[in-house]
Amino acid sequence: MKPRYRLKIHDRYQLELKFDHPISRERAKEMVRLEAYLFLPPNLGVNRQTYSRDHFFQDLQTFTRYGTPEISLERLLDEANDKSPLVRIERLKGELGKGEGPAERRAADRVDYELRILACIFRANSRDAYNQVADLLSAAKAATKDLDDALFLADKFLQQAGLLISKVRKLQREFLGPHSPKTVVMGFELADEALSVQVEDVCGKLHRALRRRTPAAATMIERLAERMRNEEEYRRQAGYPTLVETSESQAAQRRNEYCLYRIGVLKKFAQSTLYLSVHSEEGSRPIVLSLNALAAMAAMLFYLAAVLLLVGNPQSVSLTAILLFVVAYAFKDRIKEDLKRYFSARMTGWLRDRENQLFDRGPEKLTVGRTAEAFSFVDPNKLEPEVRACRARDELDELAEEGAPEQVVKYQKDITVYADKVYKVHQRVSHLNEILRLSVRTFLLHMDEPQKTLVTFEPSDAHDEPPEGGSGEPRRSPGEDVSLLNRVRVSKVYHVNLVLRLQMKGADGKWEGHFEKFRLVLSRNGIERVETNGNGEHLLGATTLRETTVGVL
């Protein structure tokens, strides 16, 4: 498996980059590097003086998690499949109810862990099932066979999902008892509710996708609706509050707010076990402070040398000498700041602004990796040739930048995964997901109003045509000017170019990867869209917010 990344608009103000990288069973350690270059137009007012490291890292959120284990619903239900959470939970029954010792707690924690993993795997399978059906029903594929295949897949999902949920509820009844650990009781309740909500959600999406194909899909549409009603009634009887109300009363609206909030909590309940805990460290801060001190020392040496050269006899200090001391002192500070900036720009990738240890959240709490991040502004003229070639400014870019060059921000993140430690506790994991979300709000502060008005005339010869129907007199008299003045509202946008490179360190110690360019189209309202290669192809509109794979290395 090679690293791959996906770019999407998370919301109006956040861009999300998600990339997967494999965890090898053959090597003890895997290393992946992400480099991102943001080319910011000068009129955004983002530069070294206004955008610090701390500001950048406030705008950036990062998450590291295991990829969801890839187990089909059919394999989940296979009683001979040792990797199925259902099989593992079944085997743990005998280890509970024997007291409150360490073994009991470990078994309870393991049941809770397997329930969470089960909810994650089911969520991924149900999402994939819907995507397959939606793809078959797309406008470009209107063949009868595609509809038959879509109905087959929907039927398969309904059957397998029903069997899985029945199995979970049977296990829940078997595990309940007067001495059942609270962790197990709550784990089953949350997993049961999460599975019910997920089934209803996917059935609703399938229902909407298929109802345009009636009457051929009428039977399946009714089955989906029945399943939704059954799950809603089940949650009502179980006392689960994830029920949507259609009333417009304030009380109903508040209950719906809580319902949405709880659905988010259920998602976190399941996925939290995949996320790695992060322990932050100082990173290269001691080295940075040492280099800054070195810069200050070099500047002070310059100042002292100037003093010793200018003052042979302190009693003969003149006004000219005093002025020269002042100039030397001013240059001392300038030299110090320039050296600090030089160290920062030249050593990005060597010096780290943030370093984190990654801990597994499972019962063993092992350290399974570490990350290191660095941020800096880079001189556009000192970029690597490959980066400049990928940026590939055109004549319009050159004109837009006359008088002020682009500001270039470089962000680098190195991820090291201790594969041997991961596989000590996980046999179902094959890759890690790295998620980065960058807020663009800072980039919007100095933008103009989001829309401007353009004026155009509708050509007067458009009025020479006879009225509709082909008979009658033209709509204007000869010589009469009835050109229409039209005002058109147009979005005022700004282009921020993004160059990415995702690399993986091979067995020979060499980094392998390539650059790819994207264009963020922004307005004061936020992210309008993302284009690839700057050619106007819209990968993603802010209104759709659909995840799209845009790069495979």
Summary of the structure (lengths in Angstrom):
residues: 553
radius of gyration: 31.2
end to end distance: 9.9
largest distance: 107.7
contacts: 1612
relative contact order: 0.18
helix: 46%
strand: 25%
